[in-house]
Amino acid sequence: MSSFIETDEQKELRAAVSKLAQRFNYVDYVLPKARKGEPLTELWNEAGKLGFLGVNLPEEYGGGGAGIYELALVQEELAAQGAGLLLVVVSPAICGTIIGKYGTEAQKQEWLTALADGSKIMAFGITEPDAGSNSHQITTTARRDGEDWILRGNKVFISGVDQADAVLIVARTEDHKTGKLKPALFIVPTDAENFVATPMEMDIVEPDHQFTIFLDDVRLPADALVGSEDAALMQLFAGLNPERILGAAMAIGMGRWALEAGVKFAKERTVWKTPIGAHQGLAHPLAQCKIELELAKLMMQKAAVLYDSGDDFGAAEAANMAKYAAAEASIKTLDQAIQTHGGGGLTREYGLSAMLGAARIARVAPVSREMILNFVAQHSLGLPKSY
């Protein structure tokens, strides 16, 4: 794939995912589950059976053998029906990619096949209370005890731990020659002794929960380590670019859902002699939203093409830009859809205002808009580092 002009196979994949998502749409399925705080298990299982969740993973492990482009396509079409799956960003995109690139054959056999069909889920644990965007400040440590590893520390805002079989934890190992701490990645089963996950009290309507994780000397076997114990920054970014691309895909899909809702209402609602969509005061803002969503989608496609072609630096720049543009376009479109509905946009009937919190996440996670602007200022423009 070297173009945003999609192949017949990619178009067919879009159509198939859209068909599934229409069955599990926002108003009838997602929102009722979200209001009860229940995960989208039925949708996840169906998507797994159809091969959508593992479309980016290698064929020899049950995946589709395609790329991040195709997984982003899956996420976008799910989200375009209001049925985006947060754990697609985490399980196949971040964890599947990292294990696929750096895992042992045994790790691939155990995890990739299960991640590909959705029968197992792996969460991702990087964020800490005192580290946040600065992953160099991570204090969770991994020390040797014979052949085993002992993990100690805690993580915050870890998505879907209650649904996960394991968490890919970013810790730091001690370099005995220098005394410095170096980052490393460990597969930690959620049922491991001394692993404690506590739900965080969020104030948004979402089907997936966030957790604080406490690792109180969790003992892991030697084969829990993924890749090299001193090369995790490279390994880490192999998963973080897909995370940004998938986050952008989810935001773009959400924006598409909101735009469709706004346009539909603007065509049907007649207050004076013509539908309200005939008035430029409503038509032009909706048209602007369409343009900005399409521009964000183009950058997301560019990022995915670059990533799949092995251009890591180009993909990093484009993925950050795509995530920024998608977040801005998504929240603007949802706000305009609410405005188009007037008072109706704030009622339960349409479900628009319930999505505000979920859409707003894209400006904060998986990386804040401020950190993206820092990246672009420093790496794209060559300005002095500001932090």
C-alpha positions in Angstrom: 0.0 0.0 0.0 1.7 3.2 -1.1 -1.4 5.4 -1.8 -4.5 6.6 -0.1 -6.4 5.3 -3.1 -7.7 2.0 -1.6 -7.6 -1.4 -3.2 -10.8 -3.4 -3.8 -9.8 -5.6 -0.8 -9.6 -2.6 1.5 -12.9 -1.3 0.2 -14.5 -4.7 0.9 -13.0 -4.7 4.4 -14.5 -1.3 5.0 -17.9 -2.5 3.9 -17.7 -5.7 6.0 -16.7 -3.8 9.1 -19.4 -1.2 8.6 -22.0 -3.9 8.2 -21.0 -5.4 11.6 -20.9 -2.0 13.3 -24.4 -1.2 12.1 -25.6 -4.2 14.1 -23.8 -2.9 17.1 -24.4 0.8 16.7 -24.1 3.6 19.2 -27.7 4.3 20.1 -29.0 0.7 20.3 -26.0 -1.1 21.6 -22.9 1.0 22.7 -24.6 3.7 24.7 -26.9 1.4 26.8 -23.8 -0.7 27.6 -21.8 2.4 28.4 -24.4 3.8 30.7 -24.3 0.6 32.7 -20.5 0.5 32.6 -20.4 -2.8 30.7 -17.7 -3.6 28.1 -18.6 -4.2 24.5 -17.9 -8.0 24.7 -20.4 -9.1 22.1 -19.0 -6.7 19.5 -15.4 -7.7 20.4 -16.1 -11.4 20.0 -17.9 -10.9 16.7 -15.1 -8.7 15.4 -12.6 -11.4 16.5 -14.5 -14.2 14.8 -14.6 -12.2 11.5 -10.8 -11.6 11.7 -11.1 -7.8 12.1 -9.1 -7.6 15.3 -6.0 -9.3 14.0 -6.0 -7.9 10.5 -2.5 -6.4 11.1 -0.9 -9.5 12.7 1.1 -12.1 10.8 -0.8 -14.8 8.9 1.3 -17.6 10.5 -0.2 -16.6 13.9 -3.7 -16.4 12.6 -3.7 -12.8 11.7 -4.7 -11.1 8.4 -1.1 -10.4 7.3 -2.0 -6.8 6.5 -0.8 -3.6 8.2 -1.6 -0.8 10.6 -3.4 0.8 7.6 -6.0 -2.0 7.6 -6.4 -2.0 11.4 -7.0 1.7 11.3 -9.5 1.2 8.6 -11.3 -1.3 10.9 -11.3 1.1 13.8 -12.5 4.0 11.7 -15.5 2.1 10.3 -16.4 0.8 13.8 -16.2 4.3 15.2 -18.2 5.7 12.3 -21.2 3.8 13.7 -20.3 5.0 17.2 -18.9 1.5 18.0 -15.1 2.2 18.2 -13.2 -0.3 20.3 -10.7 1.3 22.7 -8.9 -2.0 23.2 -8.2 -2.3 19.5 -5.8 0.6 20.1 -4.1 -1.3 22.9 -4.3 -5.1 22.3 -3.6 -5.7 18.6 -2.1 -2.3 17.7 0.4 -1.7 20.6 0.9 -5.1 22.2 0.5 -7.2 19.0 2.9 -5.0 17.1 5.6 -5.0 19.8 5.4 -8.8 20.4 5.3 -9.4 16.6 8.5 -7.4 16.1 10.4 -8.2 19.3 8.8 -11.2 21.0 10.3 -14.7 21.1 8.8 -17.5 19.1 7.1 -18.9 22.2 5.6 -15.4 23.0 4.3 -15.1 19.5 2.7 -18.6 19.5 1.1 -17.9 22.9 -0.1 -14.3 22.4 -0.4 -13.4 18.7 -2.7 -16.2 17.8 -5.0 -15.2 20.8 -4.8 -11.5 20.1 -5.6 -12.1 16.5 -8.9 -13.8 17.1 -9.7 -11.7 20.2 -9.8 -14.7 22.5 -7.2 -12.9 24.7 -6.7 -9.3 25.4 -3.5 -7.5 26.5 -3.6 -4.1 28.1 -0.7 -1.7 28.1 0.8 -0.1 31.2 3.1 2.9 30.7 1.6 6.0 32.4 2.5 6.7 36.1 1.3 9.3 38.6 4.6 11.2 38.6 5.7 10.5 35.0 2.8 11.2 32.8 4.0 12.3 29.3 7.6 12.0 30.5 8.3 8.3 30.0 11.9 8.9 31.0 10.7 9.4 34.5 9.2 6.0 35.0 9.9 4.6 38.4 8.4 1.1 38.1 11.5 -1.2 38.4 12.3 -4.7 37.4 15.2 -6.4 39.2 16.7 -9.9 38.8 16.2 -12.6 41.4 18.0 -15.6 40.0 16.4 -16.3 36.7 13.2 -14.4 37.7 12.2 -10.8 37.5 10.7 -8.8 40.4 8.5 -5.9 39.4 7.7 -3.0 41.8 5.8 0.2 41.1 2.4 1.5 40.0 0.6 2.7 36.9 -2.5 4.9 36.3 -5.0 5.4 33.5 -4.5 1.8 32.3 -7.5 0.9 30.0 -9.4 -2.4 30.1 -7.5 -4.2 32.8 -10.7 -5.9 33.9 -11.1 -7.4 30.4 -7.4 -8.3 29.9 -5.5 -11.5 30.4 -2.2 -9.7 30.8 -0.7 -6.2 30.8 2.4 -5.3 28.9 4.2 -3.3 31.5 6.9 -0.7 30.9 9.4 -0.9 33.7 13.1 -0.1 34.2 16.0 -2.5 34.7 19.2 -1.5 36.3 22.3 -1.4 34.2 24.9 -2.7 36.6 27.8 -1.1 34.7 26.6 2.4 34.9 24.0 2.2 37.7 21.4 3.9 35.4 17.9 2.6 34.9 16.9 1.4 31.4 13.3 0.7 30.2 12.1 -2.8 29.4 8.8 -4.5 28.6 7.2 -7.3 30.6 4.1 -9.4 30.0 2.4 -9.5 33.4 -0.7 -11.8 33.8 -3.6 -10.0 35.5 -3.9 -12.9 37.9 -0.3 -12.7 39.0 0.3 -12.7 42.8 0.8 -9.2 44.2 -0.7 -7.6 41.0 -3.6 -5.4 42.1 -5.8 -3.3 39.8 -8.2 -0.7 41.2 -10.9 1.0 39.1 -10.5 4.8 38.8 -13.6 6.9 39.2 -14.1 8.6 35.8 -16.9 11.1 35.0 -17.6 10.1 31.4 -20.0 7.8 29.7 -17.7 5.0 28.5 -18.0 1.2 28.3 -14.3 0.7 29.1 -12.8 1.4 32.6 -9.5 2.9 33.6 -7.4 1.4 36.4 -4.6 2.1 38.8 -2.2 -0.8 38.9 -0.1 -1.7 42.0 2.9 -4.0 41.5 4.1 -5.0 44.9 7.1 -7.3 44.1 5.4 -9.2 41.4 7.5 -12.2 40.5 7.8 -13.1 36.8 9.7 -15.9 35.0 12.6 -14.9 32.7 10.4 -15.4 29.6 8.1 -12.5 30.7 10.6 -10.1 29.2 9.8 -9.0 25.7 12.8 -8.3 23.5 16.0 -6.8 24.9 16.2 -5.5 28.5 18.0 -2.4 27.3 16.4 -1.6 24.0 12.9 -0.7 25.0 12.8 2.9 23.8 13.1 1.6 20.2 10.7 -1.2 21.1 8.3 1.2 22.8 8.0 3.5 19.8 7.3 0.5 17.6 4.0 0.4 19.5 3.4 4.1 20.1 3.1 5.1 16.5 0.4 2.6 15.9 -1.3 3.8 19.0 -1.5 7.4 17.6 -2.7 6.2 14.2 -5.4 4.1 15.8 -6.4 6.9 18.2 -6.7 9.2 15.1 -8.9 6.5 13.4 -11.2 6.3 16.3 -11.6 10.1 16.5 -12.2 10.4 12.8 -14.8 7.7 12.9 -16.5 9.4 15.9 -16.5 12.6 13.9 -18.1 10.9 10.9 -20.8 9.5 13.2 -21.6 13.0 14.6 -21.5 14.6 11.2 -24.0 12.0 9.8 -26.3 12.7 12.8 -26.0 16.4 12.3 -26.6 16.3 8.5 -29.6 13.9 8.9 -31.3 16.3 11.4 -30.5 19.3 9.3 -32.2 17.7 6.3 -35.3 16.7 8.2 -35.9 19.5 10.7 -38.1 22.3 9.2 -38.8 25.3 11.4 -39.8 27.9 8.7 -40.3 27.1 5.1 -37.2 25.0 4.3 -35.1 22.4 6.2 -32.7 24.1 8.6 -29.8 22.7 6.5 -30.7 25.1 3.8 -29.4 28.0 5.9 -25.7 28.8 5.6 -25.4 29.4 9.3 -25.8 25.6 9.8 -24.7 24.3 6.4 -21.3 26.0 6.3 -20.1 24.8 9.7 -21.2 21.2 8.8 -19.3 21.6 5.5 -16.2 22.8 7.4 -16.4 19.8 9.6 -16.5 17.5 6.6 -13.4 19.2 5.1 -11.5 19.0 8.4 -12.4 15.4 9.0 -11.2 14.5 5.5 -8.0 16.3 5.9 -7.3 14.5 9.2 -8.1 11.2 7.5 -5.6 11.9 4.8 -2.9 12.5 7.3 -3.9 9.3 9.2 -3.6 7.4 6.0 -0.2 8.9 5.2 1.0 8.0 8.7 -0.2 4.4 8.3 1.4 4.0 4.8 4.7 5.4 6.1 4.6 3.1 9.2 3.8 0.0 7.1 6.6 0.9 4.7 9.1 1.0 7.5 9.7 4.8 7.6 9.7 5.2 11.4 10.6 8.8 11.6 8.2 9.9 8.8 5.5 7.8 10.5 6.1 9.5 13.9 5.7 13.0 12.4 2.6 12.0 10.4 1.1 10.0 13.3 1.4 12.9 15.7 -0.1 15.3 13.2 -2.9 12.9 12.3 -3.8 12.4 16.0 -3.8 16.2 16.6 -5.9 16.9 13.5 -8.3 14.1 14.2 -8.9 15.1 17.8 -9.6 18.7 16.8 -11.9 17.8 13.9 -13.8 15.2 16.0 -14.6 17.4 18.9 -15.5 20.3 16.7 -17.9 18.1 14.6 -19.6 16.7 17.6 -20.1 20.1 19.0 -21.6 21.3 15.7 -23.9 18.3 15.5 -25.2 19.2 19.0 -25.6 22.8 18.0 -27.5 21.7 14.8 -29.9 19.7 17.0 -30.5 22.7 19.3 -32.0 21.6 22.6 -32.5 18.1 21.2 -28.7 17.7 21.1 -28.7 17.6 24.9 -31.4 14.9 25.2 -30.9 11.2 25.8 -32.9 10.5 22.6 -30.0 11.4 20.3 -27.0 10.4 22.5 -24.8 13.2 21.2 -24.0 14.9 24.4 -23.1 11.5 26.0 -20.3 11.2 23.5 -18.7 14.5 24.5 -16.4 13.0 27.2 -15.3 10.2 24.9 -14.5 12.5 22.0 -12.7 14.9 24.3 -10.3 12.1 25.3 -8.6 12.4 21.9 -7.1 15.8 22.9 -5.5 14.3 26.0 -4.7 10.7 25.2 -2.7 8.7 24.1 -0.6 11.9 23.9 -1.7 15.4 24.7 -2.1 18.1 22.0 0.6 20.1 23.8 3.2 17.3 23.5 2.3 16.9 19.9 2.9 20.6 19.3 6.2 20.2 21.2 7.2 17.4 18.8 6.3 19.3 15.7 8.0 22.5 16.9 11.2 20.6 17.7 11.4 17.9 15.1 9.5 19.3 12.1 10.4 23.0 12.5 13.8 22.6 14.2 13.0 24.9 17.0 14.8 24.6 20.4 13.4 22.0 22.8 11.1 23.8 25.2 10.8 21.2 28.1 
